[in-house]
Amino acid sequence: MSFNGYFNGRRIILDERKLSNEYVPVKLPHRRTQIEETLSILQDVYRGQKKILRTVIYSGPSGTGKTAVARSIGKEIKEKSDQGKMPPILVSYINAHEYRTKFQVLRKLGNDSGLDIPRRGFSSEELTQYVLNFIDRRGHNLIIILDEADIIAKLGDGNDLLYVFSRLNEILPEIRMGVGLIVIFRQLEESLEYLDKAVVSSLSARVVRFDPYTSSQLEDILWSRIQADKAIKEEAVSEEIISMIADTVGYVPETKTGLGDARISLKILYYAALKAEEEGKDVILPEHVRYVMNKGVLPSYIDEEMIEKLSLHEKLILLAVTELLLAEKEKAYVNMGTVVLQYEDVCNRFGEKPLKYTRVWETVQMLKKLGFIDARIGRSTYRGKTTLISIPNASENSEVGINRIPLSVLEKILRDSISRELNARQRGEKPPQE
Protein backbone atom coordinates (compact mmCIF):
# COMPACT_ATOMS: atom_id res chain seq x y z
CA MET A 1 0.00 0.00 0.00
CA SER A 2 1.03 3.55 -0.54
CA PHE A 3 0.64 4.19 3.20
CA ASN A 4 3.49 1.75 3.82
CA GLY A 5 6.06 3.52 5.97
CA TYR A 6 3.64 6.18 7.23
CA PHE A 7 3.53 4.30 10.50
CA ASN A 8 6.30 2.10 11.89
CA GLY A 9 6.18 -1.32 13.53
CA ARG A 10 4.80 -4.72 12.66
CA ARG A 11 3.21 -6.14 15.83
CA ILE A 12 -0.16 -6.97 14.27
CA ILE A 13 0.04 -6.90 10.46
CA LEU A 14 1.62 -10.03 8.95
CA ASP A 15 1.38 -9.10 5.25
CA GLU A 16 -0.03 -5.70 4.27
CA ARG A 17 -0.11 -6.69 0.60
CA LYS A 18 -3.00 -9.00 1.45
CA LEU A 19 -5.05 -6.02 2.54
CA SER A 20 -4.40 -4.18 -0.74
CA ASN A 21 -6.87 -3.76 -3.58
CA GLU A 22 -4.37 -5.46 -5.87
CA TYR A 23 -4.37 -8.72 -3.92
CA VAL A 24 -6.41 -11.71 -5.15
CA PRO A 25 -7.66 -13.42 -1.98
CA VAL A 26 -7.69 -17.17 -1.37
CA LYS A 27 -11.46 -17.14 -0.86
CA LEU A 28 -14.22 -14.88 -2.21
CA PRO A 29 -17.10 -15.13 0.25
CA HIS A 30 -20.59 -14.45 -1.13
CA ARG A 31 -19.53 -14.28 -4.77
CA ARG A 32 -20.09 -17.91 -5.83
CA THR A 33 -23.11 -16.94 -7.97
CA GLN A 34 -21.11 -14.37 -9.95
CA ILE A 35 -18.19 -16.78 -10.40
CA GLU A 36 -20.40 -19.59 -11.69
CA GLU A 37 -22.30 -17.28 -14.04
CA THR A 38 -19.05 -15.96 -15.53
CA LEU A 39 -17.59 -19.45 -15.97
CA SER A 40 -20.80 -20.55 -17.68
CA ILE A 41 -20.59 -17.68 -20.18
CA LEU A 42 -16.88 -18.19 -20.92
CA GLN A 43 -16.80 -22.00 -20.93
CA ASP A 44 -16.55 -22.37 -24.71
CA VAL A 45 -13.49 -20.11 -24.71
CA TYR A 46 -11.51 -21.85 -21.98
CA ARG A 47 -12.47 -25.26 -23.40
CA GLY A 48 -10.65 -24.32 -26.58
CA GLN A 49 -13.41 -23.57 -29.08
CA LYS A 50 -12.29 -21.37 -31.97
CA LYS A 51 -13.89 -18.50 -33.90
CA ILE A 52 -16.17 -17.45 -31.04
CA LEU A 53 -16.57 -14.36 -28.89
CA ARG A 54 -18.12 -14.41 -25.44
CA THR A 55 -18.64 -11.15 -23.54
CA VAL A 56 -19.69 -10.57 -19.95
CA ILE A 57 -20.14 -7.20 -18.28
CA TYR A 58 -19.63 -6.68 -14.55
CA SER A 59 -21.62 -3.86 -13.00
CA GLY A 60 -21.70 -2.69 -9.41
CA PRO A 61 -20.44 -0.06 -6.97
CA SER A 62 -16.88 0.17 -5.73
CA GLY A 63 -15.76 -2.53 -3.34
CA THR A 64 -18.30 -5.17 -4.33
CA GLY A 65 -15.80 -7.77 -5.55
CA LYS A 66 -15.86 -7.23 -9.32
CA THR A 67 -12.10 -7.03 -9.79
CA ALA A 68 -11.39 -9.79 -7.27
CA VAL A 69 -13.80 -12.18 -9.00
CA ALA A 70 -12.46 -11.43 -12.48
CA ARG A 71 -8.82 -11.75 -11.45
CA SER A 72 -9.51 -14.91 -9.46
CA ILE A 73 -11.18 -16.51 -12.48
CA GLY A 74 -8.35 -15.37 -14.74
CA LYS A 75 -5.72 -16.70 -12.34
CA GLU A 76 -7.35 -20.12 -12.11
CA ILE A 77 -7.80 -20.44 -15.87
CA LYS A 78 -4.19 -19.44 -16.50
CA GLU A 79 -2.85 -21.90 -13.93
CA LYS A 80 -4.87 -24.78 -15.37
CA SER A 81 -3.81 -23.85 -18.91
CA ASP A 82 -0.14 -23.72 -17.87
CA GLN A 83 -0.54 -27.14 -16.22
CA GLY A 84 -2.04 -28.63 -19.40
CA LYS A 85 -5.46 -29.13 -17.80
CA MET A 86 -7.00 -26.70 -20.28
CA PRO A 87 -6.15 -25.76 -23.88
CA PRO A 88 -3.60 -22.90 -24.32
CA ILE A 89 -5.14 -19.65 -23.10
CA LEU A 90 -3.67 -16.18 -22.68
CA VAL A 91 -5.28 -14.20 -19.87
CA SER A 92 -4.60 -10.46 -19.93
CA TYR A 93 -5.71 -8.15 -17.11
CA ILE A 94 -5.76 -4.49 -18.14
CA ASN A 95 -6.70 -1.65 -15.80
CA ALA A 96 -7.95 1.31 -17.83
CA HIS A 97 -6.96 3.69 -15.05
CA GLU A 98 -3.36 2.79 -15.84
CA TYR A 99 -3.69 2.10 -19.59
CA ARG A 100 -6.05 4.82 -20.81
CA THR A 101 -5.72 4.81 -24.60
CA LYS A 102 -6.37 2.19 -27.25
CA PHE A 103 -2.65 2.05 -28.04
CA GLN A 104 -1.66 1.56 -24.39
CA VAL A 105 -4.24 -1.19 -23.92
CA LEU A 106 -3.09 -3.04 -27.04
CA ARG A 107 0.55 -2.61 -26.03
CA LYS A 108 -0.23 -4.13 -22.62
CA LEU A 109 -2.01 -7.02 -24.34
CA GLY A 110 1.02 -7.51 -26.58
CA ASN A 111 3.43 -7.43 -23.65
CA ASP A 112 1.32 -10.03 -21.83
CA SER A 113 1.56 -12.27 -24.89
CA GLY A 114 5.36 -12.06 -24.90
CA LEU A 115 5.89 -9.32 -27.48
CA ASP A 116 8.27 -6.44 -26.80
CA ILE A 117 6.38 -3.56 -28.37
CA PRO A 118 8.07 -0.16 -28.71
CA ARG A 119 6.26 2.97 -27.57
CA ARG A 120 6.23 4.29 -31.15
CA GLY A 121 6.28 2.91 -34.67
CA PHE A 122 2.78 1.41 -34.88
CA SER A 123 -0.60 2.92 -35.50
CA SER A 124 -3.42 1.56 -33.35
CA GLU A 125 -4.81 -0.36 -36.32
CA GLU A 126 -1.41 -1.91 -37.14
CA LEU A 127 -0.87 -2.80 -33.51
CA THR A 128 -4.29 -4.47 -33.33
CA GLN A 129 -3.48 -6.77 -36.23
CA TYR A 130 0.10 -7.41 -35.10
CA VAL A 131 -0.80 -8.39 -31.53
CA LEU A 132 -3.91 -10.44 -32.25
CA ASN A 133 -2.34 -12.29 -35.17
CA PHE A 134 0.65 -13.12 -32.99
CA ILE A 135 -1.58 -14.61 -30.28
CA ASP A 136 -3.59 -16.50 -32.90
CA ARG A 137 -0.47 -18.00 -34.55
CA ARG A 138 0.56 -19.42 -31.18
CA GLY A 139 -2.71 -21.34 -31.08
CA HIS A 140 -3.96 -19.61 -27.95
CA ASN A 141 -7.45 -18.55 -27.08
CA LEU A 142 -7.68 -15.19 -25.34
CA ILE A 143 -9.44 -13.86 -22.25
CA ILE A 144 -9.26 -10.09 -21.75
CA ILE A 145 -10.24 -8.50 -18.43
CA LEU A 146 -10.76 -4.76 -18.95
CA ASP A 147 -11.11 -3.14 -15.53
CA GLU A 148 -12.21 0.44 -14.78
CA ALA A 149 -13.82 0.54 -18.24
CA ASP A 150 -15.72 3.69 -17.17
CA ILE A 151 -12.47 5.64 -17.56
CA ILE A 152 -11.62 4.61 -21.10
CA ALA A 153 -15.26 5.12 -22.11
CA LYS A 154 -15.19 8.71 -20.84
CA LEU A 155 -11.74 9.56 -22.21
CA GLY A 156 -12.67 8.94 -25.83
CA ASP A 157 -10.82 5.78 -26.91
CA GLY A 158 -13.48 3.53 -25.45
CA ASN A 159 -15.64 3.53 -28.57
CA ASP A 160 -12.95 2.28 -30.90
CA LEU A 161 -11.35 -0.15 -28.44
CA LEU A 162 -14.58 -1.76 -27.22
CA TYR A 163 -15.86 -1.97 -30.80
CA VAL A 164 -12.70 -3.82 -31.87
CA PHE A 165 -12.79 -6.19 -28.90
CA SER A 166 -16.49 -6.95 -29.30
CA ARG A 167 -16.35 -7.39 -33.12
CA LEU A 168 -13.03 -9.18 -33.55
CA ASN A 169 -14.41 -11.92 -35.75
CA GLU A 170 -15.82 -9.33 -38.15
CA ILE A 171 -12.87 -6.93 -38.11
CA LEU A 172 -10.20 -9.64 -38.39
CA PRO A 173 -11.97 -12.59 -40.06
CA GLU A 174 -8.68 -14.43 -40.58
CA ILE A 175 -8.23 -14.89 -36.84
CA ARG A 176 -9.39 -18.28 -35.55
CA MET A 177 -8.93 -17.90 -31.80
CA GLY A 178 -11.77 -17.85 -29.35
CA VAL A 179 -12.03 -14.69 -27.29
CA GLY A 180 -13.59 -14.07 -23.89
CA LEU A 181 -14.10 -10.48 -22.77
CA ILE A 182 -14.86 -9.37 -19.20
CA VAL A 183 -15.60 -5.63 -19.06
CA ILE A 184 -15.84 -4.13 -15.56
CA PHE A 185 -17.87 -0.97 -14.96
CA ARG A 186 -18.55 0.88 -11.73
CA GLN A 187 -21.32 2.96 -13.28
CA LEU A 188 -22.57 1.00 -16.28
CA GLU A 189 -25.56 3.11 -17.31
CA GLU A 190 -23.63 6.38 -17.06
CA SER A 191 -20.65 4.97 -18.98
CA LEU A 192 -22.81 3.64 -21.82
CA GLU A 193 -23.96 7.20 -22.49
CA TYR A 194 -20.41 8.02 -23.62
CA LEU A 195 -20.38 5.18 -26.18
CA ASP A 196 -21.81 5.05 -29.68
CA LYS A 197 -24.95 3.01 -30.29
CA ALA A 198 -22.97 0.55 -32.40
CA VAL A 199 -20.64 -0.15 -29.48
CA VAL A 200 -23.50 -0.46 -27.00
CA SER A 201 -25.13 -2.92 -29.41
CA SER A 202 -21.89 -4.89 -29.65
CA LEU A 203 -21.72 -5.03 -25.87
CA SER A 204 -25.24 -6.41 -25.59
CA ALA A 205 -23.89 -9.16 -23.40
CA ARG A 206 -24.77 -10.83 -20.16
CA VAL A 207 -24.58 -8.35 -17.30
CA VAL A 208 -23.46 -9.81 -13.97
CA ARG A 209 -24.55 -7.59 -11.08
CA PHE A 210 -22.58 -7.09 -7.90
CA ASP A 211 -24.62 -5.78 -5.00
CA PRO A 212 -23.14 -4.01 -1.95
CA TYR A 213 -22.15 -6.27 0.94
CA THR A 214 -24.28 -6.48 4.08
CA SER A 215 -22.69 -6.29 7.54
CA SER A 216 -22.71 -10.07 8.00
CA GLN A 217 -21.12 -10.55 4.58
CA LEU A 218 -18.39 -8.03 5.40
CA GLU A 219 -17.68 -9.89 8.64
CA ASP A 220 -17.08 -13.06 6.61
CA ILE A 221 -14.78 -11.18 4.22
CA LEU A 222 -12.73 -9.64 7.03
CA TRP A 223 -12.34 -12.95 8.86
CA SER A 224 -11.38 -14.68 5.62
CA ARG A 225 -8.63 -12.12 5.00
CA ILE A 226 -7.38 -12.71 8.56
CA GLN A 227 -7.73 -16.50 8.78
CA ALA A 228 -7.36 -17.78 5.21
CA ASP A 229 -4.98 -15.14 3.85
CA LYS A 230 -3.04 -14.57 7.09
CA ALA A 231 -2.93 -10.79 6.56
CA ILE A 232 -3.24 -9.98 10.26
CA LYS A 233 -2.56 -11.91 13.46
CA GLU A 234 -5.83 -13.53 14.40
CA GLU A 235 -5.22 -13.09 18.11
CA ALA A 236 -4.90 -9.33 17.57
CA VAL A 237 -8.50 -8.98 16.40
CA SER A 238 -11.70 -9.63 18.36
CA GLU A 239 -15.25 -10.38 17.21
CA GLU A 240 -16.20 -6.96 18.57
CA ILE A 241 -13.72 -5.18 16.29
CA ILE A 242 -14.85 -7.05 13.18
CA SER A 243 -18.52 -6.40 13.96
CA MET A 244 -17.79 -2.74 14.65
CA ILE A 245 -16.14 -2.28 11.25
CA ALA A 246 -18.74 -4.33 9.37
CA ASP A 247 -21.66 -2.50 10.97
CA THR A 248 -20.12 0.85 10.06
CA VAL A 249 -19.75 -0.01 6.37
CA GLY A 250 -22.40 -2.67 5.74
CA TYR A 251 -25.32 -2.15 3.39
CA VAL A 252 -28.86 -2.40 4.73
CA PRO A 253 -31.18 -3.57 1.91
CA GLU A 254 -34.36 -2.59 3.75
CA THR A 255 -33.37 1.07 4.06
CA LYS A 256 -30.89 1.12 1.15
CA THR A 257 -28.31 2.75 3.39
CA GLY A 258 -24.65 1.97 3.99
CA LEU A 259 -21.84 1.66 1.48
CA GLY A 260 -21.39 -2.11 1.50
CA ASP A 261 -17.80 -1.57 0.31
CA ALA A 262 -15.35 -4.36 1.17
CA ARG A 263 -12.38 -2.19 0.25
CA ILE A 264 -13.35 0.39 2.83
CA SER A 265 -13.85 -2.22 5.54
CA LEU A 266 -10.40 -3.64 4.80
CA LYS A 267 -8.90 -0.14 4.86
CA ILE A 268 -10.42 0.57 8.26
CA LEU A 269 -9.00 -2.70 9.56
CA TYR A 270 -5.60 -1.88 8.08
CA TYR A 271 -5.41 1.68 9.40
CA ALA A 272 -6.70 0.63 12.82
CA ALA A 273 -3.96 -2.00 12.94
CA LEU A 274 -1.38 0.61 11.98
CA LYS A 275 -2.62 2.92 14.72
CA ALA A 276 -2.43 0.11 17.28
CA GLU A 277 1.11 -0.72 16.19
CA GLU A 278 2.06 2.95 16.38
CA GLU A 279 1.00 2.90 20.04
CA GLY A 280 2.91 -0.30 20.70
CA LYS A 281 -0.23 -2.38 21.20
CA ASP A 282 -0.56 -6.07 20.39
CA VAL A 283 -4.30 -5.90 19.73
CA ILE A 284 -6.68 -3.60 17.87
CA LEU A 285 -9.00 -1.76 20.25
CA PRO A 286 -12.32 0.00 19.54
CA GLU A 287 -10.55 3.33 20.12
CA HIS A 288 -8.26 2.58 17.15
CA VAL A 289 -11.24 1.92 14.90
CA ARG A 290 -12.92 5.11 16.13
CA TYR A 291 -9.71 7.06 15.50
CA VAL A 292 -9.66 5.95 11.88
CA MET A 293 -13.32 6.74 11.35
CA ASN A 294 -13.10 10.12 13.07
CA LYS A 295 -10.09 11.03 10.97
CA GLY A 296 -12.14 10.14 7.93
CA VAL A 297 -9.45 8.05 6.24
CA LEU A 298 -12.04 6.07 4.35
CA PRO A 299 -11.22 5.97 0.63
CA SER A 300 -14.09 5.25 -1.73
CA TYR A 301 -13.77 5.91 -5.47
CA ILE A 302 -10.13 7.05 -5.46
CA ASP A 303 -7.59 5.29 -3.28
CA GLU A 304 -3.82 5.07 -2.90
CA GLU A 305 -3.40 2.43 -5.59
CA MET A 306 -5.08 4.71 -8.12
CA ILE A 307 -2.77 7.55 -7.11
CA GLU A 308 0.19 5.23 -7.67
CA LYS A 309 -0.96 4.62 -11.26
CA LEU A 310 -0.88 8.30 -12.22
CA SER A 311 1.89 9.49 -14.50
CA LEU A 312 4.83 11.34 -12.93
CA HIS A 313 3.69 14.84 -13.94
CA GLU A 314 0.09 14.12 -12.94
CA LYS A 315 1.44 13.38 -9.46
CA LEU A 316 3.63 16.48 -9.49
CA ILE A 317 0.70 18.72 -10.43
CA LEU A 318 -1.57 17.06 -7.87
CA LEU A 319 1.13 17.59 -5.24
CA ALA A 320 1.33 21.27 -6.19
CA VAL A 321 -2.45 21.65 -5.73
CA THR A 322 -2.30 19.80 -2.40
CA GLU A 323 0.53 22.00 -1.10
CA LEU A 324 -1.32 25.17 -2.08
CA LEU A 325 -4.53 24.07 -0.36
CA LEU A 326 -2.55 23.18 2.75
CA ALA A 327 -0.80 26.56 2.73
CA GLU A 328 -3.97 28.57 2.05
CA LYS A 329 -6.56 26.83 4.21
CA GLU A 330 -9.02 29.69 3.89
CA LYS A 331 -9.38 29.06 0.13
CA ALA A 332 -11.60 26.46 -1.47
CA TYR A 333 -9.97 26.92 -4.90
CA VAL A 334 -6.57 27.98 -6.22
CA ASN A 335 -6.16 29.53 -9.66
CA MET A 336 -4.33 27.97 -12.58
CA GLY A 337 -1.51 30.51 -12.62
CA THR A 338 -0.64 29.83 -8.98
CA VAL A 339 -0.77 26.09 -9.61
CA VAL A 340 1.66 26.42 -12.52
CA LEU A 341 4.16 28.36 -10.38
CA GLN A 342 3.85 25.87 -7.53
CA TYR A 343 4.19 22.96 -9.97
CA GLU A 344 7.42 24.46 -11.37
CA ASP A 345 8.72 24.77 -7.81
CA VAL A 346 7.79 21.14 -7.07
CA CYS A 347 9.58 20.02 -10.25
CA ASN A 348 12.70 21.92 -9.25
CA ARG A 349 12.70 20.23 -5.84
CA PHE A 350 12.58 16.81 -7.48
CA GLY A 351 15.04 17.71 -10.23
CA GLU A 352 12.43 17.23 -12.93
CA LYS A 353 11.97 19.47 -15.99
CA PRO A 354 8.48 21.03 -15.85
CA LEU A 355 6.04 20.73 -18.72
CA LYS A 356 5.07 23.74 -20.84
CA TYR A 357 1.89 25.60 -19.89
CA THR A 358 -0.27 23.91 -22.56
CA ARG A 359 0.76 20.44 -21.37
CA VAL A 360 0.10 21.46 -17.76
CA TRP A 361 -3.38 22.64 -18.71
CA GLU A 362 -4.04 19.38 -20.58
CA THR A 363 -2.85 17.38 -17.58
CA VAL A 364 -5.15 19.36 -15.28
CA GLN A 365 -8.06 18.51 -17.58
CA MET A 366 -7.07 14.82 -17.47
CA LEU A 367 -6.95 14.88 -13.65
CA LYS A 368 -10.41 16.44 -13.70
CA LYS A 369 -11.77 13.70 -15.97
CA LEU A 370 -10.26 11.06 -13.69
CA GLY A 371 -11.95 12.64 -10.68
CA PHE A 372 -8.80 13.69 -8.80
CA ILE A 373 -9.51 17.41 -8.89
CA ASP A 374 -12.35 19.85 -9.42
CA ALA A 375 -11.68 22.50 -12.05
CA ARG A 376 -14.02 25.26 -13.18
CA ILE A 377 -13.78 28.53 -15.02
CA GLY A 378 -13.83 31.59 -12.76
CA ARG A 379 -13.00 35.26 -13.00
CA SER A 380 -9.39 36.22 -12.48
CA THR A 381 -8.42 38.75 -9.80
CA TYR A 382 -6.82 40.83 -12.51
CA ARG A 383 -8.77 40.50 -15.76
CA GLY A 384 -10.38 37.88 -17.91
CA LYS A 385 -11.08 34.33 -16.83
CA THR A 386 -8.96 31.63 -15.26
CA THR A 387 -9.24 27.97 -14.28
CA LEU A 388 -9.96 27.49 -10.58
CA ILE A 389 -8.77 24.21 -9.12
CA SER A 390 -9.56 22.29 -5.96
CA ILE A 391 -9.65 18.71 -4.71
CA PRO A 392 -12.97 16.87 -4.31
CA ASN A 393 -14.17 17.10 -0.70
CA ALA A 394 -11.60 19.82 0.05
CA SER A 395 -14.16 22.46 0.97
CA GLU A 396 -13.44 25.88 2.36
CA ASN A 397 -11.74 25.91 5.78
CA SER A 398 -11.15 22.16 5.51
CA GLU A 399 -7.95 20.18 5.64
CA VAL A 400 -9.54 17.16 3.99
CA GLY A 401 -8.75 16.12 0.45
CA ILE A 402 -9.57 13.24 -1.89
CA ASN A 403 -12.27 11.03 -0.38
CA ARG A 404 -11.68 12.50 3.04
CA ILE A 405 -7.98 11.54 3.12
CA PRO A 406 -6.32 14.35 5.12
CA LEU A 407 -4.37 16.66 2.82
CA SER A 408 -1.25 16.22 4.95
CA VAL A 409 -1.42 12.46 4.42
CA LEU A 410 -2.19 12.89 0.71
CA GLU A 411 0.86 15.14 0.46
CA LYS A 412 3.06 12.38 1.92
CA ILE A 413 1.53 9.71 -0.33
CA LEU A 414 2.32 11.83 -3.40
CA ARG A 415 5.85 12.68 -2.31
CA ASP A 416 6.64 9.05 -1.55
CA SER A 417 5.16 7.89 -4.85
CA ILE A 418 7.10 10.50 -6.85
CA SER A 419 10.34 9.57 -5.09
CA ARG A 420 9.78 5.88 -5.81
CA GLU A 421 9.12 6.55 -9.47
CA LEU A 422 12.20 8.75 -9.88
CA ASN A 423 14.35 6.19 -8.08
CA ALA A 424 12.98 3.44 -10.32
CA ARG A 425 13.78 5.54 -13.38
CA GLN A 426 17.36 5.95 -12.17
CA ARG A 427 17.56 2.16 -11.94
CA GLY A 428 16.47 1.93 -15.57
CA GLU A 429 12.87 0.87 -14.85
CA LYS A 430 10.02 2.46 -16.75
CA PRO A 431 6.46 3.01 -15.56
CA PRO A 432 3.91 0.88 -17.43
CA GLN A 433 2.09 3.82 -19.00
CA GLU A 434 5.09 4.87 -20.95
Beta strands, then each sheet from edge to edge (+ up, - down):
strand 1: 53-59
strand 2: 89-95
strand 3: 141-147
strand 4: 179-185
strand 5: 206-209
strand 6: 334-335
strand 7: 374-379
strand 8: 385-390
sheet 1: 2+ 3+ 4+ 1+ 5+
sheet 2: 6+ 8- 7+
end
